Amino acid sequence: MSEKSPNPFSRIPAIDKVLVALEKESGLPPLPQPLITDLVRQSVESMREGVKAGRTNIGEFADSVAVIRGEIERLYRSRIHPVINGTGVCIHTNLGRSPLRKEVVKAIADVGQFYNNLELDLETGERGRRGGFLEVCLAKVCEAPAATVTNNCAAALILILKHLANGERNEVIISRGELVEIGGGFRVPEIMEASGARLVEVGATNKTSLADYEKAITPRTGMLLKVHRSNFFMEGFIGEPSTEDLVALGRAHGIPVVEDLGSGAIVMTESVAPIPHEPTAAEVLNRGVDLVCVSGDKLFGGPQTGIIAGRADLVAGVKKEPFFRALRCDKLILTAMQETVMEYLRCGPGTRPDLPLMTMLSASVEEDLRPRGEAIMARLAAAGGYDVSLVDSVARCGGGTMPKAEIPSLALDLRPLQLSVDRMAELLRKRELPVMGYITDDSYRIDLRTVFPGQDVVLVESLLAIQ
Ligand SMILES: *Cc1c(COP(=O)(O)O)cnc(C)c1O
């Protein structure tokens, strides 16, 4: 006869005892108590389920507390907080796209913690236009008669479609080469249909002619839509009508032409970094397009917004759409956008605006990155723990913009002596200020272009702490 094994349920810790034990722990993340209590309850419950199913082997009480503490830390880490971007991807959608300049953040703090004139006309003391000043600035920087902002570029496109493609004229003509997926489940055809527009696809994936558009025009056509290929490129046997020809066709039939620019540069990208030219809102509007929509947190370098710019009557019409109210921006975002666009206007054409994204894109490998890299390397070499070198790397714009643009850059190449690179990556992700680099072969790389110079010291501290 075998010995009677102890009742496995008796090892399941009591919720209140775990809570008391956690209170005594030092360095527990400052997670609000209701969340901790829920986590303890869920963890104990799943231990019970595990025992019932004969899966879980429950250890000592202290082990159970440690497991639960791990859950608390995991939940705490999932809150939004700063991360060091060592990926070399400047506009990283997973890392919050464009960082904001300090003055922008200061303006957000001022507007956020006090009252403000969001919808107050200080001249009359009456109700004022929300974001009126920002609209003037955006129109100026886009060289457009009028402009406004929405929650993001997807929202901007939906609003434009709602306004221009509805009722008797709900058809939107678009080239098959532009029915793209932007990422994160955002597919142009799906957005269009969700907005109530009827898609009329013309041409072939690689070639669409002006005649294709022309043949598709009917009395039901509401607009001609061009979608900028911002996240992929086509090469080889390709063709499409020029924007000018498309505009002329639209004019001849009294149909507005709209371009979804997505990435939307304001500056001449080729003057900022060794990258191709990305069309600007002003260029596209100057070719006669009636409306453009542009993302605020891609190459624009501001907060998440969508800019709509172009013909004054159309912008005014879009703003009157009932949906506009649901997709409008908050005061903090409007403030951030206002300060960002003022920086563009202050610096004028031909000068690089003082925005973190522009500083990163334009940093010189030899003058800016290498001296920083050498200083970091010297500190790491003195401490041991890594085989470390500086290697040439390739940084990218990212965020679904300019897929062909490769920016020469410089990376720390780290081979940990005591850890696997996977473990190293995990430990860096779990730091209080997490670090995201990338793994190539058997080394861990941190691209210095996307690390703020002010973060070098804490980066070294993290690398030393985990080795
Ligand atoms: C990124 C992108 C969008 C979506 O912009 P969000 O601001 O993220 O909503 C739309 N169209 C194009 C062409 C894009 O590149």
The ligand as an ORCA input file, in Angstrom:
! r2SCAN-3c Opt
* xyz 0 1
  C      -0.986     55.219    -41.844
  C      -1.956     55.449    -42.914
  C      -3.305     55.629    -42.619
  C      -3.823     55.552    -41.216
  O      -3.377     56.622    -40.450
  P      -3.702     56.673    -38.891
  O      -3.353     58.067    -38.513
  O      -2.873     55.637    -38.249
  O      -5.155     56.393    -38.737
  C      -4.178     55.849    -43.657
  N      -3.741     55.877    -44.945
  C      -2.454     55.718    -45.268
  C      -2.051     55.763    -46.702
  C      -1.505     55.501    -44.252
  O      -0.218     55.341    -44.561
*
